[in-house]
Amino acid sequence: MLLVALAACTGQPRGQVDASSCVSPGVTDSEVRVGVVYTDSGALSAPFAPARAGFEARLAVENEKGGVNGRRIVYQPRDDGGSTTGNLAVSRDLVANYGAFAILESSATTSGAAKYLADEKIPIIGISAEEVWASYRNMFAFAYLAGKGLPVDTFGRFVKEHGGTRAMVIGTSTRLTGSDLNSHMVKSLRGTGVQIDEANPVVEFLPGVTSAARLAQRMVDQKIDTVVSGGAAADIAEVVSAARNAGARLKVVLTATAPDAVLLEQYGQSLAGLVFFEPFTPFEFENPGLDAYHKAMARHAPEISDPNQTVALAAYINADMLIRGLQEAGPCPTRQGFIDRLRQVHDYTAGGLVPTTDFEADFGQLRACYAFVRVAADAKHFEVIDPNYCGTRLSG
């Protein structure tokens, strides 16, 4: 496919193409134009705000080396306001008016522009916070938080190895069925023999609305020893604290994101031992890739006082994926060539920041390997349990 694109562009074999002889949408002799879409306003802005710094740091490092095939990567940032309509509007603007070759994305409302960008064959690289990331082949992620692929036994296996036998899966919205992460959690627990309520496998808890005390008593009555949530630690901190105060003997508390310093200060010892999992190398682990990330952030994003933020690191990795795609696409990159060639990459690691990723075989699939990290006994810092804990994919 790429050879066809190159021949159409220059009439020469791939190895003989001069980068300065090719111009395609979003590409000139000296630059590649990229759109950056992230949420910088509205109710969802706080968790996504650090993304821009992560994008900028990785692109700046590459541009200091001369760019890719002699082309600097230039970009235009846009705020989608955390809405699907805003996401579509800014994406259209970046493609139609700026001429973006590709889109770097950090938003929970990518579904707004997904079909439009797929129809236009625009590569998108970002955080797979919605199922739509598993629907279009022009969309690339290094890990899927929601998808239609097979569940994995990783979470259930981890729970069993740490003494969990009876679990309650807690959801924080009314979307308690379908292919969300909580649904995958349920299948993972069932697949490894951990008991859950068959009639009500995901229990809804809305902080400030649902009674934490009542749910805590329910845990005591049902002898629940494990709490699992595909959401953030902040979503279940109140009920975990209430459960421990009520006498629930929780052996495992597992969430998809880490508690921040404010949450640890608020709940203290009740969060000690809480475990979260990450699809990349944890900040607490020594790693050359993390060293490079910290140096890039210090040099090119000094406004970020604490670079150890998952959204910033994810954005940095996403920008690295863009660079890898441009390298694979060759000296005369086209959008379709980028998509086709990056899908053929089977050994991506972002310099050791993520487990080996196969962009074809792993497309739309939940990861089987994660880093598992625990809140230490003093409830003031984290400790790595396993930087690469792996399970297997279940049959369904």
C-alpha positions in Angstrom: 0.0 0.0 0.0 2.8 2.4 0.9 4.7 1.6 -2.2 1.7 2.4 -4.3 1.3 5.8 -2.5 5.0 6.6 -3.0 4.9 5.7 -6.7 1.8 7.8 -7.2 3.5 10.7 -5.4 6.9 10.6 -7.2 7.1 7.7 -9.6 10.1 6.4 -7.8 10.7 3.3 -5.5 10.4 4.0 -1.8 14.1 4.0 -1.1 14.9 6.6 -3.8 12.2 9.2 -2.8 13.5 12.6 -1.9 11.4 14.0 0.9 11.5 17.5 -0.7 9.8 16.1 -3.8 6.5 15.1 -2.2 3.6 17.2 -1.1 0.4 15.6 0.3 -2.4 16.9 2.6 -0.9 18.3 5.7 2.7 17.8 4.4 5.1 20.2 2.8 8.8 20.1 2.0 9.6 21.4 5.5 6.8 20.4 7.9 3.9 18.1 8.9 0.9 19.8 10.3 -0.9 18.2 13.2 -4.0 19.1 15.1 -4.1 18.8 18.9 -7.5 18.3 20.4 -7.9 18.3 24.2 -10.4 19.4 26.9 -9.2 22.7 28.4 -12.6 24.1 29.6 -15.9 22.8 31.0 -16.6 20.2 33.6 -14.1 17.6 32.2 -11.2 20.0 31.9 -9.2 19.3 35.1 -8.1 15.7 34.3 -7.2 16.5 30.7 -5.5 19.9 31.1 -1.9 18.4 31.4 -2.2 16.7 28.1 -1.0 19.6 26.0 2.3 19.8 27.9 2.9 16.0 27.2 2.2 16.4 23.5 4.4 19.5 23.2 7.3 18.0 25.1 7.7 14.9 22.9 7.2 16.9 19.7 9.8 19.5 20.8 12.4 16.7 21.4 11.8 15.4 17.9 11.9 18.8 16.3 15.2 19.5 18.0 16.6 16.5 16.2 15.4 17.9 12.9 11.9 16.4 12.8 11.0 13.3 10.8 12.7 12.9 7.4 13.7 16.6 7.6 10.2 17.9 8.4 9.4 19.6 11.6 6.1 18.7 13.2 4.0 21.8 13.7 0.7 21.8 15.5 -2.4 23.8 16.3 -4.1 23.2 19.7 -7.9 23.3 20.0 -10.1 23.0 23.1 -13.2 20.9 22.5 -14.9 22.0 25.8 -15.6 18.4 26.8 -18.5 18.1 24.5 -19.1 15.9 21.4 -20.4 19.0 19.4 -17.3 20.9 20.4 -15.1 18.0 19.4 -16.6 17.8 16.0 -16.4 21.5 15.4 -12.7 21.9 16.3 -11.8 18.7 14.4 -13.5 20.0 11.3 -11.7 23.3 11.6 -8.3 21.6 12.0 -8.8 19.4 8.9 -10.6 21.9 6.6 -8.9 25.1 7.6 -5.6 24.2 9.1 -5.0 21.2 6.8 -4.0 18.8 9.6 -2.3 15.6 8.5 -3.3 13.9 11.8 -5.0 14.6 15.1 -3.5 14.0 18.6 -6.4 13.7 21.0 -6.9 13.8 24.8 -10.6 13.9 25.4 -13.5 11.8 26.6 -15.7 13.1 23.7 -13.8 11.9 20.7 -17.0 10.2 19.5 -18.2 13.6 18.3 -15.7 13.7 15.4 -14.9 10.0 15.1 -17.0 9.2 12.0 -16.1 12.5 10.3 -12.4 11.8 10.8 -12.7 8.2 9.7 -14.6 9.2 6.5 -11.8 11.8 5.8 -9.1 9.1 6.6 -7.4 11.3 9.1 -5.1 9.4 11.6 -6.1 9.9 15.2 -3.9 9.0 18.1 -5.1 9.3 21.7 -6.6 8.0 24.9 -9.3 5.3 24.3 -11.8 6.6 26.8 -14.8 5.6 24.6 -15.8 2.4 22.8 -15.5 4.3 19.4 -11.8 3.8 19.6 -12.3 0.2 18.8 -14.5 0.9 15.8 -12.4 2.8 13.3 -9.0 1.7 12.0 -7.7 5.2 11.6 -7.8 5.6 15.4 -4.7 4.4 17.4 -4.3 3.9 21.1 -1.6 2.1 23.1 -4.3 0.7 25.5 -8.1 0.4 25.5 -10.1 1.4 28.5 -13.4 0.3 26.8 -13.9 -1.9 23.9 -15.7 -4.7 22.2 -12.8 -7.2 22.4 -12.3 -10.2 24.7 -12.1 -9.8 28.5 -8.9 -10.7 30.3 -8.4 -12.7 33.5 -5.7 -10.3 34.8 -7.9 -8.5 37.3 -9.5 -11.6 38.7 -6.2 -13.4 38.9 -4.6 -10.5 40.8 -7.6 -10.5 43.2 -7.3 -14.2 43.9 -3.5 -14.1 44.4 -4.0 -11.5 47.0 -6.7 -13.4 49.0 -9.9 -12.0 47.5 -12.8 -14.4 47.3 -16.1 -12.4 47.4 -16.1 -9.1 45.4 -18.3 -6.2 44.8 -17.8 -4.3 41.6 -18.8 -0.6 42.0 -19.9 1.6 39.1 -20.3 5.4 39.4 -23.0 5.9 36.7 -26.1 4.3 35.4 -24.2 2.8 32.5 -23.7 -0.5 34.2 -23.9 -2.8 31.2 -22.3 -3.2 27.9 -18.6 -3.2 27.0 -17.4 -0.7 29.6 -14.4 -1.5 31.9 -16.7 -2.5 34.8 -18.3 -5.1 32.5 -14.8 -6.5 31.7 -14.0 -6.5 35.4 -17.1 -8.7 36.1 -16.1 -11.2 33.4 -12.5 -11.2 34.7 -13.6 -12.0 38.3 -16.1 -14.7 37.1 -13.5 -16.2 34.8 -11.2 -16.8 37.8 -13.7 -18.0 40.3 -14.1 -14.9 42.4 -17.7 -14.7 43.7 -19.9 -11.7 42.8 -23.6 -11.1 43.0 -25.0 -12.8 39.9 -28.3 -10.8 39.9 -26.6 -7.4 40.4 -23.0 -7.7 39.3 -22.3 -4.0 39.2 -23.5 -1.9 42.2 -24.1 1.8 41.6 -22.5 4.3 43.9 -22.8 8.0 43.4 -20.8 10.1 45.8 -23.0 12.6 47.6 -26.1 10.8 46.5 -25.9 7.1 47.4 -25.6 6.3 51.1 -22.0 5.1 51.7 -23.0 3.8 55.2 -25.7 1.6 53.8 -23.5 0.1 51.1 -20.8 -0.4 53.7 -23.2 -2.4 55.9 -24.2 -4.4 52.9 -20.5 -5.4 52.4 -20.3 -6.5 56.0 -23.5 -8.6 55.7 -22.3 -10.2 52.5 -18.8 -10.8 53.8 -17.3 -8.9 50.9 -13.5 -8.9 51.0 -12.8 -7.3 47.7 -13.9 -4.0 46.1 -13.2 -3.4 42.4 -14.0 -0.4 40.2 -13.2 0.5 36.6 -13.4 4.1 37.7 -11.2 6.4 39.6 -10.1 6.0 43.2 -12.0 9.2 44.0 -15.2 7.6 43.0 -15.1 4.9 45.7 -13.0 6.4 48.4 -16.0 7.4 50.5 -17.6 3.9 50.4 -14.2 2.1 51.1 -13.6 4.4 54.1 -17.2 3.7 55.4 -16.8 -0.1 54.8 -13.6 -0.2 56.8 -15.1 1.9 59.6 -18.1 -0.6 59.6 -15.7 -3.5 60.1 -15.5 -4.9 56.6 -12.4 -6.9 56.2 -11.3 -5.8 52.8 -8.3 -7.7 51.4 -8.3 -6.1 48.0 -9.4 -2.7 46.8 -8.7 -2.2 43.1 -9.4 0.8 40.9 -8.4 2.0 37.4 -6.7 5.2 38.5 -4.5 6.4 41.4 -5.7 8.6 44.3 -4.2 12.1 44.2 -2.5 13.8 47.2 -5.7 15.6 48.2 -7.7 12.3 48.3 -4.9 10.7 50.4 -4.9 13.6 52.8 -8.7 13.5 53.1 -9.1 9.7 53.7 -5.8 8.8 55.2 -5.3 5.3 56.5 -8.6 4.0 55.0 -6.9 4.1 51.6 -3.7 2.4 52.6 -3.3 -0.8 50.5 -5.6 0.5 47.7 -4.2 -0.9 44.4 -4.5 0.8 41.0 -3.4 -0.5 37.6 -1.7 1.4 34.8 -1.1 0.5 31.1 2.3 2.0 31.2 5.5 2.0 33.3 4.6 3.5 36.7 6.3 6.6 37.8 7.7 4.9 40.9 9.8 2.5 38.7 13.2 3.3 37.4 13.2 3.2 33.6 15.2 4.9 30.8 12.0 5.8 29.1 10.7 7.7 32.2 14.1 9.4 32.5 13.7 10.7 28.9 10.1 11.8 29.7 11.1 13.7 32.8 14.0 15.4 30.9 11.7 16.4 28.1 9.0 17.8 30.5 11.6 19.7 32.4 13.0 21.3 29.3 9.9 21.9 27.2 7.0 22.0 29.7 8.5 23.7 32.9 5.1 25.1 33.7 4.1 21.6 34.8 5.4 21.5 38.4 4.6 17.8 38.8 5.2 15.9 35.6 4.1 12.6 37.3 0.6 12.9 35.9 -0.8 10.1 33.9 -2.6 12.2 31.4 0.6 14.1 30.6 2.6 10.8 30.2 -0.2 9.3 28.0 -0.1 12.4 25.8 3.7 12.1 25.5 3.3 8.5 24.5 0.7 9.4 22.0 3.0 12.0 20.4 5.7 9.3 20.2 3.2 7.1 18.4 2.6 9.9 15.9 6.4 10.1 15.3 6.7 6.4 14.9 3.8 6.4 12.3 5.5 9.2 10.3 8.8 7.3 10.4 7.0 4.2 9.1 5.2 6.1 6.4 8.5 7.0 4.8 9.8 10.2 3.1 6.6 10.8 1.2 3.9 10.3 4.0 0.2 10.1 3.1 -2.6 9.8 5.6 -3.6 6.3 4.3 0.1 5.3 4.2 0.5 6.3 7.8 -2.6 4.3 8.9 -1.5 1.2 6.9 2.1 1.2 8.1 1.5 2.0 11.7 -1.0 -0.9 11.9 1.8 -3.1 10.7 4.0 -2.2 13.8 4.0 -5.2 16.1 6.7 -4.3 18.6 5.9 -0.8 19.9 7.1 0.1 23.4 7.5 3.9 23.4 11.1 3.4 24.5 10.1 1.1 27.3 7.1 3.2 28.6 4.5 0.6 27.6 4.4 -3.2 27.3 5.0 -4.5 23.8 2.1 -3.4 21.6 0.9 -4.9 18.3 -1.2 -2.2 16.7 -3.0 -4.9 14.6 -3.5 -7.8 17.0 -4.2 -5.5 19.9 -6.7 -3.3 18.1 -9.8 -2.8 20.2 -8.6 -5.4 22.8 -8.2 -4.8 26.5 -4.6 -5.2 27.6 -3.6 -8.4 29.4 -0.6 -6.8 31.1 -0.6 -3.8 33.5 1.6 -2.3 36.2 0.0 -2.8 39.6 0.8 -0.1 42.2 -0.3 0.1 45.9 -0.9 3.0 48.3 1.8 2.4 51.0 1.0 1.7 54.6 1.6 5.3 55.6 -1.0 6.4 52.9 1.4 9.0 51.7 3.2 7.4 48.8 3.0 4.6 46.3 4.9 1.3 45.9 5.1 -0.9 42.8 3.7 -4.4 43.3 4.6 -5.5 39.8 5.6 -3.3 36.8 4.3 -5.8 34.3 1.7 -8.2 35.7 0.1 -10.3 33.0 -3.0 -12.5 32.6 -4.5 -14.0 29.5 -7.5 -13.2 27.3 -10.7 -15.2 28.1 -12.8 -16.8 25.4 -15.8 -14.5 26.0 
